[in-house]
């Protein structure tokens, strides 16, 4: 998936999560968007990889693309790190929700992900798409509709 699809996926997931929690939707939205981009730190051409090129290169050399940073292990370690740093529950939750949305979207691609890293098994959905293709455009459109739906509900409290 492209960066814009990951961003809209992170926003949709964060706003949906805001519906079932007491966390501030603005905090979830911001941290979820960053979390949705974070797993692609292993790819130098990604939005986050271009922002942190040295770190991206190091992670790519050590692990490759769609392996460690696209795994449950990375998700758990990030949860532990965020908790240890003490960024707050809402920020941690947003980051993790955004990261999960990223993993789910990448499982819908032909290449899949190494969700169970360090095991070398590739996980992908039975029906997949190519990055940047028509199906991804449809996914992006559907996620955009969800953002409007969940966003209206999440932010309606500010307009009463």
C-alpha positions as CSV (number, residue, x, y, z in Angstrom):
1,X,0.0,0.0,0.0
2,X,1.1,3.5,-0.6
3,X,1.7,6.1,2.2
4,X,-1.5,7.9,1.6
5,X,-3.5,4.7,2.0
6,X,-1.6,3.9,5.3
7,X,-2.3,7.4,6.5
8,X,-6.1,7.2,5.8
9,X,-6.1,3.7,7.3
10,X,-4.5,4.9,10.5
11,X,-6.9,7.8,10.7
12,X,-9.9,5.5,10.1
13,X,-8.7,2.9,12.7
14,X,-7.9,5.7,15.3
15,X,-11.3,7.3,14.9
16,X,-13.1,3.9,15.1
17,X,-11.1,3.1,18.2
18,X,-12.1,6.5,19.7
19,X,-15.7,5.2,19.5
20,X,-15.1,2.5,22.0
21,X,-12.7,4.2,24.4
22,X,-12.6,7.3,26.5
23,X,-9.4,8.7,24.9
24,X,-9.4,12.1,23.2
25,X,-10.0,11.5,19.5
26,X,-7.5,14.2,18.5
27,X,-4.7,12.4,20.4
28,X,-5.7,9.1,18.9
29,X,-5.8,10.7,15.4
30,X,-2.4,12.2,15.6
31,X,-0.6,9.3,17.2
32,X,-2.5,6.8,15.0
33,X,-1.4,8.6,11.8
34,X,2.3,8.4,12.9
35,X,1.9,4.8,14.0
36,X,0.4,3.9,10.6
37,X,3.6,5.1,8.9
38,X,6.1,3.7,11.4
39,X,6.3,0.1,10.1
40,X,7.7,1.4,6.8
41,X,10.8,2.8,8.5
42,X,12.4,-0.3,6.9
43,X,11.8,1.1,3.4
44,X,14.0,4.1,2.3
45,X,11.4,5.3,-0.3
46,X,8.5,5.5,2.2
47,X,7.3,8.7,3.7
48,X,8.9,7.9,7.1
49,X,12.0,6.4,5.4
50,X,12.6,9.6,3.6
51,X,12.2,11.6,6.8
52,X,14.8,9.4,8.7
53,X,17.1,8.1,5.9
54,X,19.9,6.9,8.2
55,X,17.6,5.0,10.6
56,X,15.7,3.6,7.6
57,X,18.9,2.3,6.0
58,X,20.1,0.7,9.2
59,X,16.8,-1.1,9.8
60,X,16.6,-2.2,6.2
61,X,20.2,-3.6,6.3
62,X,19.5,-5.4,9.5
63,X,16.1,-6.9,8.7
64,X,15.0,-6.1,5.1
65,X,11.5,-4.9,4.1
66,X,8.2,-6.1,5.6
67,X,9.9,-8.4,8.2
68,X,10.7,-7.2,11.7
69,X,8.9,-3.9,11.5
70,X,5.8,-5.6,10.1
71,X,5.6,-8.2,12.9
72,X,3.8,-8.9,16.1
73,X,7.2,-8.8,17.8
74,X,7.8,-5.2,16.7
75,X,4.2,-4.3,17.8
76,X,4.8,-5.7,21.3
77,X,8.3,-4.1,21.6
78,X,6.8,-0.7,20.6
79,X,4.1,-1.1,23.2
80,X,6.7,-1.8,25.8
81,X,8.9,1.1,24.7
82,X,6.0,3.6,24.6
83,X,5.0,2.4,28.1
84,X,8.6,2.7,29.4
85,X,9.0,6.2,27.9
86,X,5.7,7.2,29.6
87,X,4.0,9.0,26.7
88,X,0.6,8.3,28.0
89,X,-2.1,5.7,27.4
90,X,-3.9,7.6,24.6
91,X,-0.7,8.2,22.6
92,X,0.4,4.6,23.1
93,X,-3.0,3.3,22.0
94,X,-3.1,5.5,19.0
95,X,0.4,4.4,17.9
96,X,-0.5,0.8,18.3
97,X,-3.8,1.1,16.5
98,X,-2.1,2.9,13.6
99,X,0.5,0.2,13.4
100,X,-2.1,-2.6,13.4
101,X,-3.9,-0.8,10.6
102,X,-0.6,-0.7,8.6
103,X,-0.1,-4.5,9.1
104,X,-3.6,-5.3,8.0
105,X,-3.3,-3.2,4.9
106,X,0.0,-4.7,3.9
107,X,-1.4,-8.2,4.4
108,X,-3.8,-7.3,1.6
109,X,-0.8,-7.0,-0.8
110,X,0.6,-9.8,-3.0
111,X,3.9,-9.6,-1.0
112,X,2.3,-9.9,2.4
113,X,4.2,-9.5,5.6
114,X,6.3,-11.6,8.0
115,X,3.8,-11.2,10.8
116,X,5.4,-14.0,12.9
117,X,9.0,-12.8,12.5
118,X,11.5,-14.3,13.2
119,X,9.7,-17.1,11.5
120,X,10.0,-16.8,7.7
121,X,6.4,-17.5,6.9
122,X,4.6,-14.8,4.8
123,X,1.1,-13.9,5.9
124,X,-1.3,-12.4,3.4
125,X,-5.1,-12.4,2.8
126,X,-6.5,-14.8,0.2
127,X,-7.5,-11.9,-2.0
128,X,-4.6,-9.4,-2.6
129,X,-3.9,-6.3,-4.6
130,X,-0.9,-4.6,-6.0
131,X,0.4,-1.4,-4.5
132,X,-1.0,1.6,-6.3
133,X,-3.5,-0.4,-8.3
134,X,-7.2,0.1,-8.8
135,X,-8.1,-2.1,-5.9
136,X,-5.9,0.0,-3.6
137,X,-7.8,3.1,-4.9
138,X,-11.1,1.4,-3.9
139,X,-9.7,0.6,-0.4
140,X,-8.6,4.2,-0.1
141,X,-12.0,5.4,-1.0
142,X,-13.7,3.1,1.4
143,X,-11.4,4.1,4.2
144,X,-12.1,7.8,3.4
145,X,-15.9,7.1,3.8
146,X,-15.1,5.5,7.2
147,X,-13.1,8.5,8.3
148,X,-16.0,10.8,7.6
149,X,-18.4,8.5,9.4
150,X,-16.3,7.9,12.5
151,X,-14.9,11.4,12.4
152,X,-18.4,13.0,12.5
153,X,-19.3,10.9,15.5
154,X,-15.9,11.4,17.3
155,X,-15.8,15.2,16.8
156,X,-19.5,16.0,17.2
157,X,-18.9,16.6,20.9
158,X,-16.9,19.7,20.0
159,X,-19.8,21.2,18.0
160,X,-22.6,21.0,20.5
